[in-house]
């Protein structure tokens, strides 16, 4: 598989994470307003940053390096008001995208670890 740029892993990870959350929220309610609220609460940067902090102790050295590289990506001007949180969320999305591309069993393991926290 061709290696992608870290930003592309983050872009992919954003979609994978949102799909994962949507698959869970559709089992919680049929109310569209509630579906939206539950989903947006779990895909926002602050929540993703919190999850990355929780996962840090479970990451391998290689995963820590991927996280670091994702965190060091440039931040869009509109997101600079909370740059640290946005960078952490980007690192989380980068990891999700990397696992999705390279190690789906590990992604499944991480999703299970996250479920333990939720």
Biopython code that builds the backbone (N, CA, C, O; Angstrom):
import numpy as np
from Bio.PDB.StructureBuilder import StructureBuilder

atoms = [
    (1, "UNK", "N", (0.837, -1.180, 0.000)),
    (1, "UNK", "CA", (0.000, 0.000, 0.000)),
    (1, "UNK", "C", (0.885, 1.248, 0.000)),
    (1, "UNK", "O", (1.876, 1.305, 0.728)),
    (2, "UNK", "N", (0.541, 2.217, -0.790)),
    (2, "UNK", "CA", (1.283, 3.470, -0.859)),
    (2, "UNK", "C", (1.050, 4.257, 0.433)),
    (2, "UNK", "O", (-0.070, 4.341, 0.935)),
    (3, "UNK", "N", (2.134, 4.827, 0.956)),
    (3, "UNK", "CA", (2.031, 5.628, 2.167)),
    (3, "UNK", "C", (1.368, 6.962, 1.843)),
    (3, "UNK", "O", (1.724, 7.627, 0.870)),
    (4, "UNK", "N", (0.403, 7.339, 2.670)),
    (4, "UNK", "CA", (-0.296, 8.614, 2.485)),
    (4, "UNK", "C", (0.325, 9.681, 3.379)),
    (4, "UNK", "O", (1.059, 9.374, 4.318)),
    (5, "UNK", "N", (0.027, 10.907, 3.080)),
    (5, "UNK", "CA", (0.408, 12.030, 3.930)),
    (5, "UNK", "C", (-0.427, 11.963, 5.212)),
    (5, "UNK", "O", (-1.574, 11.517, 5.181)),
    (6, "UNK", "N", (0.128, 12.393, 6.308)),
    (6, "UNK", "CA", (-0.579, 12.366, 7.588)),
    (6, "UNK", "C", (-1.932, 13.085, 7.520)),
    (6, "UNK", "O", (-2.902, 12.643, 8.136)),
    (7, "UNK", "N", (-1.994, 14.171, 6.784)),
    (7, "UNK", "CA", (-3.259, 14.907, 6.661)),
    (7, "UNK", "C", (-4.335, 14.017, 6.030)),
    (7, "UNK", "O", (-5.509, 14.108, 6.386)),
    (8, "UNK", "N", (-3.926, 13.158, 5.092)),
    (8, "UNK", "CA", (-4.892, 12.261, 4.456)),
    (8, "UNK", "C", (-5.369, 11.183, 5.430)),
    (8, "UNK", "O", (-6.536, 10.792, 5.401)),
    (9, "UNK", "N", (-4.474, 10.706, 6.285)),
    (9, "UNK", "CA", (-4.908, 9.769, 7.324)),
    (9, "UNK", "C", (-5.913, 10.448, 8.259)),
    (9, "UNK", "O", (-6.903, 9.835, 8.657)),
    (10, "UNK", "N", (-5.662, 11.696, 8.604)),
    (10, "UNK", "CA", (-6.596, 12.432, 9.468)),
    (10, "UNK", "C", (-7.945, 12.595, 8.780)),
    (10, "UNK", "O", (-8.991, 12.432, 9.408)),
    (11, "UNK", "N", (-7.921, 12.912, 7.509)),
    (11, "UNK", "CA", (-9.164, 13.085, 6.736)),
    (11, "UNK", "C", (-9.957, 11.774, 6.709)),
    (11, "UNK", "O", (-11.169, 11.767, 6.920)),
    (12, "UNK", "N", (-9.264, 10.677, 6.450)),
    (12, "UNK", "CA", (-9.897, 9.364, 6.441)),
    (12, "UNK", "C", (-10.387, 9.007, 7.845)),
    (12, "UNK", "O", (-11.501, 8.513, 8.017)),
    (13, "UNK", "N", (-9.548, 9.261, 8.835)),
    (13, "UNK", "CA", (-9.907, 8.948, 10.222)),
    (13, "UNK", "C", (-11.133, 9.692, 10.686)),
    (13, "UNK", "O", (-11.938, 9.147, 11.441)),
    (14, "UNK", "N", (-11.291, 10.925, 10.249)),
    (14, "UNK", "CA", (-12.479, 11.712, 10.582)),
    (14, "UNK", "C", (-13.733, 10.994, 10.080)),
    (14, "UNK", "O", (-14.721, 10.883, 10.806)),
    (15, "UNK", "N", (-13.691, 10.513, 8.851)),
    (15, "UNK", "CA", (-14.851, 9.819, 8.262)),
    (15, "UNK", "C", (-15.107, 8.478, 8.957)),
    (15, "UNK", "O", (-16.256, 8.138, 9.237)),
    (16, "UNK", "N", (-14.050, 7.721, 9.233)),
    (16, "UNK", "CA", (-14.194, 6.422, 9.885)),
    (16, "UNK", "C", (-14.779, 6.603, 11.282)),
    (16, "UNK", "O", (-15.675, 5.860, 11.684)),
    (17, "UNK", "N", (-14.271, 7.593, 12.023)),
    (17, "UNK", "CA", (-14.759, 7.840, 13.379)),
    (17, "UNK", "C", (-16.240, 8.249, 13.345)),
    (17, "UNK", "O", (-17.041, 7.753, 14.137)),
    (18, "UNK", "N", (-16.593, 9.145, 12.435)),
    (18, "UNK", "CA", (-17.991, 9.577, 12.373)),
    (18, "UNK", "C", (-18.905, 8.413, 12.003)),
    (18, "UNK", "O", (-19.990, 8.285, 12.570)),
    (19, "UNK", "N", (-18.496, 7.573, 11.075)),
    (19, "UNK", "CA", (-19.307, 6.412, 10.713)),
    (19, "UNK", "C", (-19.451, 5.464, 11.910)),
    (19, "UNK", "O", (-20.537, 4.945, 12.169)),
    (20, "UNK", "N", (-18.366, 5.246, 12.624)),
    (20, "UNK", "CA", (-18.408, 4.397, 13.819)),
    (20, "UNK", "C", (-19.430, 4.946, 14.822)),
    (20, "UNK", "O", (-20.249, 4.199, 15.358)),
    (21, "UNK", "N", (-19.371, 6.233, 15.063)),
    (21, "UNK", "CA", (-20.298, 6.861, 16.011)),
    (21, "UNK", "C", (-21.733, 6.783, 15.492)),
    (21, "UNK", "O", (-22.645, 6.466, 16.256)),
    (22, "UNK", "N", (-21.944, 7.063, 14.227)),
    (22, "UNK", "CA", (-23.305, 6.994, 13.666)),
    (22, "UNK", "C", (-23.876, 5.583, 13.765)),
    (22, "UNK", "O", (-25.063, 5.416, 14.046)),
    (23, "UNK", "N", (-23.051, 4.571, 13.539)),
    (23, "UNK", "CA", (-23.520, 3.193, 13.665)),
    (23, "UNK", "C", (-24.002, 2.911, 15.086)),
    (23, "UNK", "O", (-24.931, 2.128, 15.284)),
    (24, "UNK", "N", (-23.381, 3.537, 16.061)),
    (24, "UNK", "CA", (-23.777, 3.365, 17.453)),
    (24, "UNK", "C", (-25.020, 4.194, 17.792)),
    (24, "UNK", "O", (-25.927, 3.707, 18.467)),
    (25, "UNK", "N", (-25.062, 5.438, 17.326)),
    (25, "UNK", "CA", (-26.163, 6.319, 17.723)),
    (25, "UNK", "C", (-27.497, 5.899, 17.117)),
    (25, "UNK", "O", (-28.543, 6.140, 17.719)),
    (26, "UNK", "N", (-27.484, 5.276, 15.941)),
    (26, "UNK", "CA", (-28.768, 4.864, 15.354)),
    (26, "UNK", "C", (-29.443, 3.779, 16.177)),
    (26, "UNK", "O", (-30.642, 3.540, 16.030)),
    (27, "UNK", "N", (-28.680, 3.120, 17.044)),
    (27, "UNK", "CA", (-29.258, 2.108, 17.925)),
    (27, "UNK", "C", (-29.776, 2.710, 19.225)),
    (27, "UNK", "O", (-30.422, 2.025, 20.017)),
    (28, "UNK", "N", (-29.493, 3.998, 19.444)),
    (28, "UNK", "CA", (-29.876, 4.656, 20.690)),
    (28, "UNK", "C", (-31.224, 5.352, 20.618)),
    (28, "UNK", "O", (-31.954, 5.406, 21.608)),
    (29, "UNK", "N", (-31.552, 5.884, 19.451)),
    (29, "UNK", "CA", (-32.783, 6.664, 19.327)),
    (29, "UNK", "C", (-33.208, 6.760, 17.868)),
    (29, "UNK", "O", (-32.408, 6.563, 16.954)),
    (30, "UNK", "N", (-34.470, 7.063, 17.677)),
    (30, "UNK", "CA", (-34.984, 7.308, 16.325)),
    (30, "UNK", "C", (-35.245, 8.791, 16.115)),
    (30, "UNK", "O", (-35.605, 9.210, 15.014)),
    (31, "UNK", "N", (-35.066, 9.583, 17.158)),
    (31, "UNK", "CA", (-35.300, 11.014, 17.091)),
    (31, "UNK", "C", (-34.122, 11.700, 16.394)),
    (31, "UNK", "O", (-32.988, 11.632, 16.869)),
    (32, "UNK", "N", (-34.397, 12.359, 15.267)),
    (32, "UNK", "CA", (-33.303, 12.939, 14.475)),
    (32, "UNK", "C", (-32.548, 14.028, 15.233)),
    (32, "UNK", "O", (-31.334, 14.157, 15.074)),
    (33, "UNK", "N", (-33.231, 14.796, 16.038)),
    (33, "UNK", "CA", (-32.560, 15.842, 16.818)),
    (33, "UNK", "C", (-31.606, 15.211, 17.840)),
    (33, "UNK", "O", (-30.483, 15.682, 18.024)),
    (34, "UNK", "N", (-32.056, 14.161, 18.490)),
    (34, "UNK", "CA", (-31.207, 13.455, 19.451)),
    (34, "UNK", "C", (-30.030, 12.766, 18.756)),
    (34, "UNK", "O", (-28.911, 12.770, 19.269)),
    (35, "UNK", "N", (-30.290, 12.173, 17.583)),
    (35, "UNK", "CA", (-29.211, 11.544, 16.813)),
    (35, "UNK", "C", (-28.114, 12.558, 16.514)),
    (35, "UNK", "O", (-26.928, 12.280, 16.689)),
    (36, "UNK", "N", (-28.526, 13.725, 16.065)),
    (36, "UNK", "CA", (-27.558, 14.778, 15.733)),
    (36, "UNK", "C", (-26.774, 15.207, 16.968)),
    (36, "UNK", "O", (-25.554, 15.354, 16.905)),
    (37, "UNK", "N", (-27.454, 15.406, 18.075)),
    (37, "UNK", "CA", (-26.800, 15.874, 19.305)),
    (37, "UNK", "C", (-25.785, 14.844, 19.808)),
    (37, "UNK", "O", (-24.650, 15.194, 20.133)),
    (38, "UNK", "N", (-26.193, 13.589, 19.871)),
    (38, "UNK", "CA", (-25.293, 12.539, 20.352)),
    (38, "UNK", "C", (-24.076, 12.419, 19.440)),
    (38, "UNK", "O", (-22.943, 12.301, 19.906)),
    (39, "UNK", "N", (-24.330, 12.451, 18.144)),
    (39, "UNK", "CA", (-23.235, 12.319, 17.177)),
    (39, "UNK", "C", (-22.271, 13.489, 17.275)),
    (39, "UNK", "O", (-21.062, 13.286, 17.384)),
    (40, "UNK", "N", (-22.788, 14.709, 17.239)),
    (40, "UNK", "CA", (-21.893, 15.875, 17.268)),
    (40, "UNK", "C", (-21.121, 15.963, 18.578)),
    (40, "UNK", "O", (-19.986, 16.438, 18.588)),
    (41, "UNK", "N", (-21.710, 15.517, 19.679)),
    (41, "UNK", "CA", (-20.986, 15.518, 20.954)),
    (41, "UNK", "C", (-19.771, 14.592, 20.912)),
    (41, "UNK", "O", (-18.790, 14.823, 21.618)),
    (42, "UNK", "N", (-19.833, 13.551, 20.090)),
    (42, "UNK", "CA", (-18.750, 12.571, 20.060)),
    (42, "UNK", "C", (-17.779, 12.743, 18.898)),
    (42, "UNK", "O", (-16.735, 12.091, 18.863)),
    (43, "UNK", "N", (-18.108, 13.604, 17.956)),
    (43, "UNK", "CA", (-17.166, 13.842, 16.858)),
    (43, "UNK", "C", (-16.485, 15.204, 16.973)),
    (43, "UNK", "O", (-15.652, 15.546, 16.134)),
    (44, "UNK", "N", (-16.823, 15.980, 17.989)),
    (44, "UNK", "CA", (-16.198, 17.302, 18.132)),
    (44, "UNK", "C", (-14.768, 17.169, 18.668)),
    (44, "UNK", "O", (-14.411, 16.178, 19.305)),
    (45, "UNK", "N", (-13.985, 18.174, 18.395)),
    (45, "UNK", "CA", (-12.555, 18.155, 18.713)),
    (45, "UNK", "C", (-12.283, 17.917, 20.196)),
    (45, "UNK", "O", (-11.380, 17.154, 20.540)),
    (46, "UNK", "N", (-13.041, 18.549, 21.069)),
    (46, "UNK", "CA", (-12.770, 18.404, 22.503)),
    (46, "UNK", "C", (-12.935, 16.955, 22.959)),
    (46, "UNK", "O", (-12.161, 16.475, 23.788)),
    (47, "UNK", "N", (-13.927, 16.263, 22.430)),
    (47, "UNK", "CA", (-14.152, 14.859, 22.795)),
    (47, "UNK", "C", (-13.040, 13.981, 22.239)),
    (47, "UNK", "O", (-12.544, 13.091, 22.929)),
    (48, "UNK", "N", (-12.650, 14.230, 20.995)),
    (48, "UNK", "CA", (-11.576, 13.450, 20.385)),
    (48, "UNK", "C", (-10.256, 13.670, 21.123)),
    (48, "UNK", "O", (-9.485, 12.728, 21.311)),
    (49, "UNK", "N", (-9.996, 14.898, 21.539)),
    (49, "UNK", "CA", (-8.778, 15.203, 22.292)),
    (49, "UNK", "C", (-8.777, 14.441, 23.622)),
    (49, "UNK", "O", (-7.745, 13.923, 24.048)),
    (50, "UNK", "N", (-9.932, 14.380, 24.262)),
    (50, "UNK", "CA", (-10.068, 13.647, 25.515)),
    (50, "UNK", "C", (-9.813, 12.146, 25.291)),
    (50, "UNK", "O", (-9.153, 11.497, 26.102)),
    (51, "UNK", "N", (-10.337, 11.610, 24.197)),
    (51, "UNK", "CA", (-10.112, 10.193, 23.891)),
    (51, "UNK", "C", (-8.642, 9.903, 23.632)),
    (51, "UNK", "O", (-8.127, 8.878, 24.079)),
    (52, "UNK", "N", (-7.961, 10.791, 22.918)),
    (52, "UNK", "CA", (-6.535, 10.577, 22.663)),
    (52, "UNK", "C", (-5.767, 10.540, 23.977)),
    (52, "UNK", "O", (-4.887, 9.699, 24.163)),
    (53, "UNK", "N", (-6.092, 11.432, 24.869)),
    (53, "UNK", "CA", (-5.419, 11.456, 26.173)),
    (53, "UNK", "C", (-5.635, 10.126, 26.896)),
    (53, "UNK", "O", (-4.702, 9.582, 27.486)),
    (54, "UNK", "N", (-6.855, 9.604, 26.851)),
    (54, "UNK", "CA", (-7.167, 8.316, 27.463)),
    (54, "UNK", "C", (-6.365, 7.181, 26.816)),
    (54, "UNK", "O", (-5.878, 6.290, 27.512)),
    (55, "UNK", "N", (-6.228, 7.214, 25.496)),
    (55, "UNK", "CA", (-5.584, 6.125, 24.762)),
    (55, "UNK", "C", (-4.060, 6.137, 24.839)),
    (55, "UNK", "O", (-3.423, 5.120, 24.569)),
    (56, "UNK", "N", (-3.473, 7.267, 25.200)),
    (56, "UNK", "CA", (-2.015, 7.408, 25.130)),
    (56, "UNK", "C", (-1.257, 6.282, 25.817)),
    (56, "UNK", "O", (-0.227, 5.838, 25.311)),
    (57, "UNK", "N", (-1.737, 5.821, 26.937)),
    (57, "UNK", "CA", (-1.013, 4.772, 27.665)),
    (57, "UNK", "C", (-1.069, 3.403, 26.955)),
    (57, "UNK", "O", (-0.287, 2.507, 27.274)),
    (58, "UNK", "N", (-1.978, 3.251, 26.012)),
    (58, "UNK", "CA", (-2.133, 1.988, 25.294)),
    (58, "UNK", "C", (-1.411, 1.982, 23.945)),
    (58, "UNK", "O", (-1.367, 0.952, 23.272)),
    (59, "UNK", "N", (-0.845, 3.126, 23.548)),
    (59, "UNK", "CA", (-0.230, 3.241, 22.220)),
    (59, "UNK", "C", (1.176, 2.651, 22.184)),
    (59, "UNK", "O", (1.949, 2.784, 23.133)),
    (60, "UNK", "N", (1.487, 2.000, 21.074)),
    (60, "UNK", "CA", (2.845, 1.507, 20.848)),
    (60, "UNK", "C", (3.740, 2.703, 20.496)),
    (60, "UNK", "O", (3.250, 3.813, 20.294)),
    (61, "UNK", "N", (5.036, 2.469, 20.426)),
    (61, "UNK", "CA", (5.955, 3.545, 20.031)),
    (61, "UNK", "C", (5.627, 4.057, 18.628)),
    (61, "UNK", "O", (5.634, 5.264, 18.386)),
    (62, "UNK", "N", (5.342, 3.136, 17.708)),
    (62, "UNK", "CA", (4.996, 3.537, 16.341)),
    (62, "UNK", "C", (3.720, 4.385, 16.336)),
    (62, "UNK", "O", (3.646, 5.391, 15.629)),
    (63, "UNK", "N", (2.734, 3.988, 17.111)),
    (63, "UNK", "CA", (1.481, 4.742, 17.183)),
    (63, "UNK", "C", (1.695, 6.112, 17.833)),
    (63, "UNK", "O", (1.073, 7.094, 17.429)),
    (64, "UNK", "N", (2.554, 6.176, 18.814)),
    (64, "UNK", "CA", (2.887, 7.461, 19.433)),
    (64, "UNK", "C", (3.522, 8.400, 18.412)),
    (64, "UNK", "O", (3.249, 9.600, 18.403)),
    (65, "UNK", "N", (4.366, 7.844, 17.558)),
    (65, "UNK", "CA", (5.016, 8.643, 16.509)),
    (65, "UNK", "C", (3.976, 9.140, 15.496)),
    (65, "UNK", "O", (4.029, 10.295, 15.073)),
    (66, "UNK", "N", (3.048, 8.290, 15.114)),
    (66, "UNK", "CA", (1.978, 8.704, 14.188)),
    (66, "UNK", "C", (1.145, 9.803, 14.840)),
    (66, "UNK", "O", (0.797, 10.788, 14.188)),
    (67, "UNK", "N", (0.830, 9.642, 16.102)),
    (67, "UNK", "CA", (0.070, 10.661, 16.833)),
    (67, "UNK", "C", (0.839, 11.988, 16.856)),
    (67, "UNK", "O", (0.266, 13.049, 16.608)),
    (68, "UNK", "N", (2.124, 11.917, 17.151)),
    (68, "UNK", "CA", (2.953, 13.132, 17.192)),
    (68, "UNK", "C", (2.954, 13.827, 15.834)),
    (68, "UNK", "O", (2.820, 15.048, 15.755)),
    (69, "UNK", "N", (3.106, 13.048, 14.775)),
    (69, "UNK", "CA", (3.127, 13.634, 13.425)),
    (69, "UNK", "C", (1.769, 14.251, 13.080)),
    (69, "UNK", "O", (1.711, 15.311, 12.456)),
    (70, "UNK", "N", (0.683, 13.597, 13.479)),
    (70, "UNK", "CA", (-0.645, 14.160, 13.243)),
    (70, "UNK", "C", (-0.864, 15.438, 14.029)),
    (70, "UNK", "O", (-1.469, 16.388, 13.532)),
    (71, "UNK", "N", (-0.370, 15.460, 15.257)),
    (71, "UNK", "CA", (-0.518, 16.640, 16.120)),
    (71, "UNK", "C", (0.275, 17.836, 15.576)),
    (71, "UNK", "O", (-0.089, 18.987, 15.816)),
    (72, "UNK", "N", (1.351, 17.557, 14.848)),
    (72, "UNK", "CA", (2.201, 18.625, 14.336)),
    (72, "UNK", "C", (1.786, 19.148, 12.967)),
    (72, "UNK", "O", (2.466, 20.005, 12.402)),
    (73, "UNK", "N", (0.679, 18.644, 12.428)),
    (73, "UNK", "CA", (0.186, 19.181, 11.157)),
    (73, "UNK", "C", (-0.233, 20.631, 11.344)),
    (73, "UNK", "O", (-0.634, 21.025, 12.439)),
    (74, "UNK", "N", (-0.144, 21.428, 10.286)),
    (74, "UNK", "CA", (-0.543, 22.829, 10.394)),
    (74, "UNK", "C", (-2.032, 22.919, 10.698)),
    (74, "UNK", "O", (-2.823, 22.074, 10.279)),
    (75, "UNK", "N", (-2.390, 23.955, 11.431)),
    (75, "UNK", "CA", (-3.766, 24.162, 11.882)),
    (75, "UNK", "C", (-4.411, 25.236, 11.024)),
    (75, "UNK", "O", (-3.836, 26.309, 10.838)),
    (76, "UNK", "N", (-5.618, 24.957, 10.489)),
    (76, "UNK", "CA", (-6.321, 25.990, 9.713)),
    (76, "UNK", "C", (-6.554, 27.242, 10.556)),
    (76, "UNK", "O", (-6.775, 27.144, 11.763)),
    (77, "UNK", "N", (-6.508, 28.379, 9.949)),
    (77, "UNK", "CA", (-6.654, 29.660, 10.652)),
    (77, "UNK", "C", (-7.935, 29.698, 11.473)),
    (77, "UNK", "O", (-7.922, 30.192, 12.601)),
    (78, "UNK", "N", (-9.037, 29.189, 10.939)),
    (78, "UNK", "CA", (-10.318, 29.229, 11.647)),
    (78, "UNK", "C", (-10.282, 28.417, 12.942)),
    (78, "UNK", "O", (-11.097, 28.656, 13.834)),
    (79, "UNK", "N", (-9.373, 27.481, 13.063)),
    (79, "UNK", "CA", (-9.301, 26.603, 14.240)),
    (79, "UNK", "C", (-8.270, 27.075, 15.270)),
    (79, "UNK", "O", (-8.083, 26.412, 16.291)),
    (80, "UNK", "N", (-7.626, 28.158, 15.036)),
    (80, "UNK", "CA", (-6.516, 28.561, 15.901)),
    (80, "UNK", "C", (-6.947, 29.054, 17.275)),
    (80, "UNK", "O", (-6.097, 29.209, 18.151)),
    (81, "UNK", "N", (-8.227, 29.305, 17.495)),
    (81, "UNK", "CA", (-8.662, 29.778, 18.805)),
    (81, "UNK", "C", (-8.423, 28.710, 19.878)),
    (81, "UNK", "O", (-8.125, 29.045, 21.024)),
    (82, "UNK", "N", (-8.547, 27.463, 19.524)),
    (82, "UNK", "CA", (-8.250, 26.385, 20.455)),
    (82, "UNK", "C", (-7.304, 25.397, 19.782)),
    (82, "UNK", "O", (-7.637, 24.233, 19.559)),
    (83, "UNK", "N", (-6.134, 25.894, 19.472)),
    (83, "UNK", "CA", (-5.152, 25.169, 18.675)),
    (83, "UNK", "C", (-4.740, 23.839, 19.313)),
    (83, "UNK", "O", (-4.649, 22.830, 18.615)),
    (84, "UNK", "N", (-4.495, 23.822, 20.601)),
    (84, "UNK", "CA", (-4.043, 22.612, 21.274)),
    (84, "UNK", "C", (-5.081, 21.497, 21.162)),
    (84, "UNK", "O", (-4.749, 20.359, 20.832)),
    (85, "UNK", "N", (-6.325, 21.832, 21.436)),
    (85, "UNK", "CA", (-7.407, 20.856, 21.347)),
    (85, "UNK", "C", (-7.567, 20.350, 19.918)),
    (85, "UNK", "O", (-7.742, 19.152, 19.696)),
    (86, "UNK", "N", (-7.507, 21.249, 18.966)),
    (86, "UNK", "CA", (-7.651, 20.868, 17.562)),
    (86, "UNK", "C", (-6.508, 19.947, 17.136)),
    (86, "UNK", "O", (-6.729, 18.979, 16.408)),
    (87, "UNK", "N", (-5.293, 20.246, 17.586)),
    (87, "UNK", "CA", (-4.141, 19.408, 17.248)),
    (87, "UNK", "C", (-4.291, 18.006, 17.835)),
    (87, "UNK", "O", (-3.965, 17.019, 17.176)),
    (88, "UNK", "N", (-4.779, 17.917, 19.062)),
    (88, "UNK", "CA", (-4.996, 16.606, 19.685)),
    (88, "UNK", "C", (-6.050, 15.818, 18.912)),
    (88, "UNK", "O", (-5.889, 14.620, 18.682)),
    (89, "UNK", "N", (-7.124, 16.489, 18.513)),
    (89, "UNK", "CA", (-8.183, 15.829, 17.742)),
    (89, "UNK", "C", (-7.650, 15.358, 16.394)),
    (89, "UNK", "O", (-8.005, 14.276, 15.928)),
    (90, "UNK", "N", (-6.810, 16.158, 15.775)),
    (90, "UNK", "CA", (-6.212, 15.770, 14.493)),
    (90, "UNK", "C", (-5.314, 14.550, 14.674)),
    (90, "UNK", "O", (-5.294, 13.657, 13.827)),
    (91, "UNK", "N", (-4.577, 14.513, 15.771)),
    (91, "UNK", "CA", (-3.737, 13.349, 16.065)),
    (91, "UNK", "C", (-4.609, 12.104, 16.242)),
    (91, "UNK", "O", (-4.260, 11.029, 15.754)),
    (92, "UNK", "N", (-5.738, 12.244, 16.936)),
    (92, "UNK", "CA", (-6.670, 11.132, 17.116)),
    (92, "UNK", "C", (-7.183, 10.642, 15.763)),
    (92, "UNK", "O", (-7.186, 9.441, 15.494)),
    (93, "UNK", "N", (-7.612, 11.562, 14.925)),
    (93, "UNK", "CA", (-8.133, 11.200, 13.598)),
    (93, "UNK", "C", (-7.046, 10.563, 12.731)),
    (93, "UNK", "O", (-7.322, 9.641, 11.964)),
    (94, "UNK", "N", (-5.822, 11.051, 12.850)),
    (94, "UNK", "CA", (-4.703, 10.488, 12.093)),
    (94, "UNK", "C", (-4.502, 9.021, 12.475)),
    (94, "UNK", "O", (-4.324, 8.164, 11.610)),
    (95, "UNK", "N", (-4.531, 8.748, 13.767)),
    (95, "UNK", "CA", (-4.397, 7.363, 14.229)),
    (95, "UNK", "C", (-5.535, 6.494, 13.713)),
    (95, "UNK", "O", (-5.298, 5.381, 13.245)),
    (96, "UNK", "N", (-6.757, 6.982, 13.792)),
    (96, "UNK", "CA", (-7.909, 6.209, 13.321)),
    (96, "UNK", "C", (-7.737, 5.889, 11.835)),
    (96, "UNK", "O", (-7.950, 4.751, 11.418)),
    (97, "UNK", "N", (-7.355, 6.881, 11.041)),
    (97, "UNK", "CA", (-7.142, 6.671, 9.613)),
    (97, "UNK", "C", (-5.998, 5.717, 9.341)),
    (97, "UNK", "O", (-6.086, 4.895, 8.428)),
    (98, "UNK", "N", (-4.925, 5.806, 10.110)),
    (98, "UNK", "CA", (-3.784, 4.914, 9.927)),
    (98, "UNK", "C", (-4.176, 3.477, 10.255)),
    (98, "UNK", "O", (-3.883, 2.558, 9.490)),
    (99, "UNK", "N", (-4.848, 3.284, 11.409)),
    (99, "UNK", "CA", (-5.287, 1.934, 11.770)),
    (99, "UNK", "C", (-6.241, 1.374, 10.721)),
    (99, "UNK", "O", (-6.142, 0.204, 10.352)),
    (100, "UNK", "N", (-7.155, 2.197, 10.244)),
    (100, "UNK", "CA", (-8.107, 1.745, 9.234)),
    (100, "UNK", "C", (-7.370, 1.260, 7.981)),
    (100, "UNK", "O", (-7.760, 0.267, 7.367)),
    (101, "UNK", "N", (-6.313, 1.966, 7.615)),
    (101, "UNK", "CA", (-5.552, 1.631, 6.408)),
    (101, "UNK", "C", (-4.580, 0.468, 6.597)),
    (101, "UNK", "O", (-4.333, -0.296, 5.663)),
    (102, "UNK", "N", (-4.030, 0.335, 7.802)),
    (102, "UNK", "CA", (-2.929, -0.600, 8.011)),
    (102, "UNK", "C", (-3.192, -1.725, 9.009)),
    (102, "UNK", "O", (-2.520, -2.756, 8.965)),
    (103, "UNK", "N", (-4.155, -1.542, 9.903)),
    (103, "UNK", "CA", (-4.307, -2.531, 10.970)),
    (103, "UNK", "C", (-5.730, -2.513, 11.533)),
    (103, "UNK", "O", (-5.967, -2.013, 12.633)),
    (104, "UNK", "N", (-6.665, -3.062, 10.771)),
    (104, "UNK", "CA", (-8.074, -3.065, 11.199)),
    (104, "UNK", "C", (-8.301, -3.821, 12.514)),
    (104, "UNK", "O", (-9.143, -3.402, 13.309)),
    (105, "UNK", "N", (-7.573, -4.930, 12.773)),
    (105, "UNK", "CA", (-7.761, -5.573, 14.091)),
    (105, "UNK", "C", (-7.398, -4.631, 15.254)),
    (105, "UNK", "O", (-8.061, -4.629, 16.292)),
    (106, "UNK", "N", (-6.353, -3.847, 15.067)),
    (106, "UNK", "CA", (-5.965, -2.889, 16.112)),
    (106, "UNK", "C", (-7.033, -1.794, 16.239)),
    (106, "UNK", "O", (-7.340, -1.359, 17.348)),
    (107, "UNK", "N", (-7.591, -1.356, 15.130)),
    (107, "UNK", "CA", (-8.664, -0.356, 15.168)),
    (107, "UNK", "C", (-9.843, -0.902, 15.965)),
    (107, "UNK", "O", (-10.419, -0.197, 16.794)),
    (108, "UNK", "N", (-10.196, -2.139, 15.717)),
    (108, "UNK", "CA", (-11.298, -2.778, 16.452)),
    (108, "UNK", "C", (-10.969, -2.814, 17.947)),
    (108, "UNK", "O", (-11.825, -2.522, 18.782)),
    (109, "UNK", "N", (-9.748, -3.167, 18.273)),
    (109, "UNK", "CA", (-9.298, -3.206, 19.670)),
    (109, "UNK", "C", (-9.413, -1.817, 20.317)),
    (109, "UNK", "O", (-9.861, -1.692, 21.457)),
    (110, "UNK", "N", (-9.010, -0.787, 19.584)),
    (110, "UNK", "CA", (-9.076, 0.580, 20.102)),
    (110, "UNK", "C", (-10.532, 1.005, 20.297)),
    (110, "UNK", "O", (-10.864, 1.617, 21.312)),
    (111, "UNK", "N", (-11.397, 0.687, 19.341)),
    (111, "UNK", "CA", (-12.821, 1.013, 19.488)),
    (111, "UNK", "C", (-13.394, 0.324, 20.725)),
    (111, "UNK", "O", (-14.204, 0.916, 21.439)),
    (112, "UNK", "N", (-12.989, -0.906, 20.985)),
    (112, "UNK", "CA", (-13.444, -1.615, 22.182)),
    (112, "UNK", "C", (-12.913, -0.936, 23.444)),
    (112, "UNK", "O", (-13.629, -0.823, 24.438)),
    (113, "UNK", "N", (-11.671, -0.490, 23.404)),
    (113, "UNK", "CA", (-11.077, 0.220, 24.538)),
    (113, "UNK", "C", (-11.838, 1.521, 24.812)),
    (113, "UNK", "O", (-12.070, 1.884, 25.965)),
    (114, "UNK", "N", (-12.219, 2.211, 23.744)),
    (114, "UNK", "CA", (-12.987, 3.449, 23.886)),
    (114, "UNK", "C", (-14.362, 3.148, 24.486)),
    (114, "UNK", "O", (-14.848, 3.902, 25.329)),
    (115, "UNK", "N", (-14.984, 2.061, 24.061)),
    (115, "UNK", "CA", (-16.298, 1.681, 24.600)),
    (115, "UNK", "C", (-16.226, 1.446, 26.106)),
    (115, "UNK", "O", (-17.175, 1.749, 26.829)),
    (116, "UNK", "N", (-15.100, 0.905, 26.581)),
    (116, "UNK", "CA", (-14.918, 0.706, 28.025)),
    (116, "UNK", "C", (-14.976, 2.043, 28.766)),
    (116, "UNK", "O", (-15.486, 2.121, 29.884)),
    (117, "UNK", "N", (-14.452, 3.086, 28.134)),
    (117, "UNK", "CA", (-14.444, 4.420, 28.753)),
    (117, "UNK", "C", (-15.828, 5.062, 28.713)),
    (117, "UNK", "O", (-16.221, 5.763, 29.645)),
    (118, "UNK", "N", (-16.564, 4.817, 27.628)),
    (118, "UNK", "CA", (-17.877, 5.431, 27.484)),
    (118, "UNK", "C", (-18.840, 4.696, 28.378)),
    (118, "UNK", "O", (-20.022, 5.038, 28.426)),
]
sb = StructureBuilder()
sb.init_structure("model")
sb.init_model(0)
sb.init_chain("A")
sb.init_seg("    ")
for serial, (resi, resn, name, xyz) in enumerate(atoms, 1):
    if name == "N":
        sb.init_residue(resn, " ", resi, " ")
    sb.init_atom(name, np.array(xyz, "f"), 0.0, 1.0, " ", f" {name:<3s}", serial, name[0])
structure = sb.get_structure()
